[in-house]
Amino acid sequence: MKSYIKSLTIFTLLISLVSLPLIGQDATANRILNNVSRTYQTYKSIKAGFTIDIKNTQNNSTIKQVGTLYLKGKKFRIKLTDQEIYCDGKTMWTYFKEENEVQITKYDPNAQEINPSEIFTIYQKGFNYKYIGESIISGKTVQKIEMTPTDKTKPYFKVKLNIEKASNKITNMSVYNKNGIRSNYAITSFKSNLPISDGFFKFDPKTKPGVIEIDLRK
């Protein structure tokens, strides 16, 4: 039996599109992130293509993945090459394609790790932050913010966000783990307010004939 967290190293799940108080003393970062928050609150749903580069700085190895993220309120779904993650806000299903196996767990919004579903909301709670400047990337002005978790027991010690200045949209998130793992998430496509049903975020075993169901909620 595989573990989703073990196989992808840093993923657990957290998603909330409500406005939350920002922690920190950097007025510029505060203003930028408030603009970002207002932008994302206008979206009823999000579909985003992304890439992940996971680099182990100790042995200089790199793992690359491509995926698609769907968000609707506290619900999300992540499609990756070898697995899919479903969450309806209460229950999480992790489906491993090669094994035709699905693990069922309770959704824990207080999990220790970071994953793609947090890229648009991670800044909202539990961080000190500072503005570190602007740069031009692919012809667009990008604002950069560095964040450090207030909970020092987290496995990561720093997160960096790139925010497109003109649109107030997050385009990149880099996570620096204490074990030398650096994960970079880049948004490659973005659509909002698509008509997505609530059922889309629940795993249906009928769509996977012969699937092995492992319920870990007990």
LUMVOZA-770395 format. One record per residue (C-alpha): residue number from 1; residue in three letters; y, z, x. Coordinates in steps of 0.25 Angstrom, whole numbers. Layout:
BEGIN
+-----+------+-------+-------+-------+
: seq : type : north :    up :  east :
+-----+------+-------+-------+-------+
: NUM :  ALA :     Y :     Z :     X :
...
+-----+------+-------+-------+-------+
END
This chain:
BEGIN
+-----+------+-------+-------+-------+
: seq : type : north :    up :  east :
+-----+------+-------+-------+-------+
:   1 :  MET :     0 :     0 :     0 :
:   2 :  LYS :    13 :    -4 :     6 :
:   3 :  SER :    26 :     3 :     4 :
:   4 :  TYR :    39 :    -5 :     1 :
:   5 :  ILE :    48 :     5 :    10 :
:   6 :  LYS :    38 :     4 :    21 :
:   7 :  SER :    37 :   -11 :    21 :
:   8 :  LEU :    52 :   -14 :    20 :
:   9 :  THR :    56 :    -2 :    29 :
:  10 :  ILE :    69 :     3 :    22 :
:  11 :  PHE :    68 :    -1 :     7 :
:  12 :  THR :    69 :     9 :    -5 :
:  13 :  LEU :    77 :     7 :   -17 :
:  14 :  LEU :    91 :    11 :   -22 :
:  15 :  ILE :   100 :     4 :   -32 :
:  16 :  SER :   112 :     8 :   -40 :
:  17 :  LEU :   124 :    -1 :   -44 :
:  18 :  VAL :   133 :    10 :   -49 :
:  19 :  SER :   145 :    15 :   -42 :
:  20 :  LEU :   143 :    27 :   -33 :
:  21 :  PRO :   153 :    35 :   -24 :
:  22 :  LEU :   154 :    30 :   -10 :
:  23 :  ILE :   152 :    40 :     1 :
:  24 :  GLY :   161 :    39 :    14 :
:  25 :  GLN :   175 :    39 :    19 :
:  26 :  ASP :   178 :    24 :    22 :
:  27 :  ALA :   188 :    19 :    12 :
:  28 :  THR :   186 :     4 :    16 :
:  29 :  ALA :   171 :     5 :    14 :
:  30 :  ASN :   173 :    13 :     1 :
:  31 :  ARG :   182 :     2 :    -4 :
:  32 :  ILE :   173 :    -9 :     0 :
:  33 :  LEU :   160 :    -2 :    -6 :
:  34 :  ASN :   168 :     1 :   -19 :
:  35 :  ASN :   171 :   -14 :   -21 :
:  36 :  VAL :   156 :   -17 :   -18 :
:  37 :  SER :   152 :    -7 :   -29 :
:  38 :  ARG :   161 :   -13 :   -39 :
:  39 :  THR :   156 :   -27 :   -36 :
:  40 :  TYR :   141 :   -23 :   -38 :
:  41 :  GLN :   144 :   -15 :   -50 :
:  42 :  THR :   147 :   -28 :   -57 :
:  43 :  TYR :   133 :   -34 :   -55 :
:  44 :  LYS :   123 :   -31 :   -66 :
:  45 :  SER :   112 :   -37 :   -57 :
:  46 :  ILE :   111 :   -42 :   -43 :
:  47 :  LYS :   101 :   -52 :   -36 :
:  48 :  ALA :   103 :   -53 :   -21 :
:  49 :  GLY :    95 :   -60 :   -10 :
:  50 :  PHE :    94 :   -53 :     3 :
:  51 :  THR :    88 :   -52 :    17 :
:  52 :  ILE :    83 :   -40 :    25 :
:  53 :  ASP :    82 :   -39 :    40 :
:  54 :  ILE :    75 :   -27 :    44 :
:  55 :  LYS :    76 :   -25 :    59 :
:  56 :  ASN :    69 :   -14 :    68 :
:  57 :  THR :    79 :   -11 :    79 :
:  58 :  GLN :    68 :    -4 :    87 :
:  59 :  ASN :    59 :   -16 :    89 :
:  60 :  ASN :    69 :   -27 :    85 :
:  61 :  SER :    60 :   -32 :    73 :
:  62 :  THR :    66 :   -38 :    61 :
:  63 :  ILE :    60 :   -40 :    47 :
:  64 :  LYS :    67 :   -50 :    37 :
:  65 :  GLN :    66 :   -51 :    22 :
:  66 :  VAL :    72 :   -58 :    11 :
:  67 :  GLY :    73 :   -53 :    -3 :
:  68 :  THR :    80 :   -53 :   -17 :
:  69 :  LEU :    86 :   -41 :   -23 :
:  70 :  TYR :    89 :   -39 :   -38 :
:  71 :  LEU :    97 :   -27 :   -44 :
:  72 :  LYS :   101 :   -23 :   -58 :
:  73 :  GLY :   107 :    -9 :   -59 :
:  74 :  LYS :    96 :     1 :   -52 :
:  75 :  LYS :    85 :   -10 :   -53 :
:  76 :  PHE :    82 :   -19 :   -42 :
:  77 :  ARG :    71 :   -29 :   -37 :
:  78 :  ILE :    69 :   -33 :   -23 :
:  79 :  LYS :    61 :   -46 :   -19 :
:  80 :  LEU :    56 :   -47 :    -5 :
:  81 :  THR :    46 :   -56 :     2 :
:  82 :  ASP :    34 :   -47 :     1 :
:  83 :  GLN :    38 :   -37 :   -10 :
:  84 :  GLU :    47 :   -34 :   -22 :
:  85 :  ILE :    54 :   -22 :   -27 :
:  86 :  TYR :    57 :   -18 :   -41 :
:  87 :  CYS :    65 :    -7 :   -46 :
:  88 :  ASP :    69 :    -4 :   -60 :
:  89 :  GLY :    77 :     8 :   -56 :
:  90 :  LYS :    66 :    18 :   -58 :
:  91 :  THR :    53 :    12 :   -53 :
:  92 :  MET :    51 :     3 :   -40 :
:  93 :  TRP :    40 :    -7 :   -38 :
:  94 :  THR :    37 :   -13 :   -25 :
:  95 :  TYR :    29 :   -25 :   -25 :
:  96 :  PHE :    21 :   -30 :   -13 :
:  97 :  LYS :    18 :   -44 :   -14 :
:  98 :  GLU :     7 :   -46 :    -4 :
:  99 :  GLU :    -1 :   -34 :    -9 :
: 100 :  ASN :     3 :   -37 :   -24 :
: 101 :  GLU :     6 :   -22 :   -24 :
: 102 :  VAL :    17 :   -14 :   -31 :
: 103 :  GLN :    21 :     0 :   -28 :
: 104 :  ILE :    28 :     7 :   -39 :
: 105 :  THR :    38 :    19 :   -36 :
: 106 :  LYS :    49 :    27 :   -42 :
: 107 :  TYR :    63 :    21 :   -38 :
: 108 :  ASP :    70 :    31 :   -29 :
: 109 :  PRO :    85 :    29 :   -28 :
: 110 :  ASN :    86 :    39 :   -17 :
: 111 :  ALA :    77 :    32 :    -7 :
: 112 :  GLN :    80 :    33 :     8 :
: 113 :  GLU :    80 :    18 :    11 :
: 114 :  ILE :    88 :     6 :     8 :
: 115 :  ASN :    83 :    -7 :     3 :
: 116 :  PRO :    90 :   -20 :    -3 :
: 117 :  SER :    93 :   -15 :   -16 :
: 118 :  GLU :   103 :    -6 :   -10 :
: 119 :  ILE :   111 :   -16 :    -3 :
: 120 :  PHE :   122 :   -17 :   -14 :
: 121 :  THR :   122 :    -2 :   -17 :
: 122 :  ILE :   119 :     6 :    -5 :
: 123 :  TYR :   133 :    10 :    -2 :
: 124 :  GLN :   135 :    17 :   -15 :
: 125 :  LYS :   129 :    31 :   -11 :
: 126 :  GLY :   125 :    39 :     1 :
: 127 :  PHE :   133 :    33 :    12 :
: 128 :  ASN :   145 :    35 :    21 :
: 129 :  TYR :   151 :    22 :    24 :
: 130 :  LYS :   162 :    15 :    33 :
: 131 :  TYR :   168 :     1 :    33 :
: 132 :  ILE :   165 :    -6 :    46 :
: 133 :  GLY :   173 :   -19 :    44 :
: 134 :  GLU :   173 :   -33 :    40 :
: 135 :  SER :   166 :   -46 :    46 :
: 136 :  ILE :   164 :   -60 :    42 :
: 137 :  ILE :   150 :   -64 :    38 :
: 138 :  SER :   147 :   -78 :    34 :
: 139 :  GLY :   161 :   -81 :    31 :
: 140 :  LYS :   163 :   -68 :    22 :
: 141 :  THR :   170 :   -55 :    25 :
: 142 :  VAL :   160 :   -44 :    25 :
: 143 :  GLN :   164 :   -29 :    25 :
: 144 :  LYS :   155 :   -20 :    32 :
: 145 :  ILE :   152 :    -5 :    29 :
: 146 :  GLU :   143 :     5 :    36 :
: 147 :  MET :   136 :    16 :    29 :
: 148 :  THR :   129 :    28 :    33 :
: 149 :  PRO :   120 :    36 :    24 :
: 150 :  THR :   124 :    51 :    20 :
: 151 :  ASP :   110 :    55 :    19 :
: 152 :  LYS :   105 :    55 :    34 :
: 153 :  THR :    91 :    55 :    30 :
: 154 :  LYS :    91 :    41 :    26 :
: 155 :  PRO :    83 :    32 :    36 :
: 156 :  TYR :    95 :    23 :    38 :
: 157 :  PHE :   108 :    27 :    45 :
: 158 :  LYS :   117 :    16 :    42 :
: 159 :  VAL :   119 :     5 :    32 :
: 160 :  LYS :   129 :    -7 :    33 :
: 161 :  LEU :   134 :   -16 :    22 :
: 162 :  ASN :   141 :   -29 :    22 :
: 163 :  ILE :   150 :   -32 :    10 :
: 164 :  GLU :   156 :   -45 :     7 :
: 165 :  LYS :   171 :   -43 :     6 :
: 166 :  ALA :   174 :   -53 :    -5 :
: 167 :  SER :   163 :   -50 :   -14 :
: 168 :  ASN :   161 :   -35 :   -12 :
: 169 :  LYS :   146 :   -38 :   -10 :
: 170 :  ILE :   136 :   -32 :     0 :
: 171 :  THR :   130 :   -43 :     8 :
: 172 :  ASN :   122 :   -35 :    19 :
: 173 :  MET :   116 :   -21 :    21 :
: 174 :  SER :   111 :   -16 :    34 :
: 175 :  VAL :   103 :    -3 :    35 :
: 176 :  TYR :   101 :     4 :    48 :
: 177 :  ASN :    89 :    14 :    48 :
: 178 :  LYS :    86 :    25 :    58 :
: 179 :  ASN :    73 :    19 :    62 :
: 180 :  GLY :    80 :     7 :    68 :
: 181 :  ILE :    78 :    -2 :    56 :
: 182 :  ARG :    90 :   -10 :    52 :
: 183 :  SER :    89 :   -18 :    39 :
: 184 :  ASN :    99 :   -28 :    35 :
: 185 :  TYR :   100 :   -33 :    20 :
: 186 :  ALA :   108 :   -46 :    18 :
: 187 :  ILE :   112 :   -52 :     4 :
: 188 :  THR :   109 :   -67 :     4 :
: 189 :  SER :   112 :   -69 :   -11 :
: 190 :  PHE :   118 :   -62 :   -23 :
: 191 :  LYS :   118 :   -64 :   -38 :
: 192 :  SER :   123 :   -54 :   -48 :
: 193 :  ASN :   122 :   -51 :   -63 :
: 194 :  LEU :   109 :   -59 :   -65 :
: 195 :  PRO :   101 :   -56 :   -78 :
: 196 :  ILE :    90 :   -48 :   -72 :
: 197 :  SER :    81 :   -40 :   -82 :
: 198 :  ASP :    77 :   -26 :   -80 :
: 199 :  GLY :    62 :   -30 :   -79 :
: 200 :  PHE :    65 :   -38 :   -67 :
: 201 :  PHE :    65 :   -25 :   -59 :
: 202 :  LYS :    52 :   -20 :   -64 :
: 203 :  PHE :    39 :   -24 :   -57 :
: 204 :  ASP :    29 :   -31 :   -67 :
: 205 :  PRO :    15 :   -30 :   -62 :
: 206 :  LYS :    11 :   -41 :   -72 :
: 207 :  THR :    19 :   -51 :   -62 :
: 208 :  LYS :     9 :   -47 :   -51 :
: 209 :  PRO :    -5 :   -49 :   -55 :
: 210 :  GLY :   -14 :   -39 :   -48 :
: 211 :  VAL :    -3 :   -31 :   -42 :
: 212 :  ILE :    -7 :   -17 :   -37 :
: 213 :  GLU :     2 :    -6 :   -43 :
: 214 :  ILE :     5 :     6 :   -35 :
: 215 :  ASP :    12 :    17 :   -42 :
: 216 :  LEU :    19 :    27 :   -33 :
: 217 :  ARG :    27 :    34 :   -43 :
: 218 :  LYS :    17 :    45 :   -46 :
+-----+------+-------+-------+-------+
END
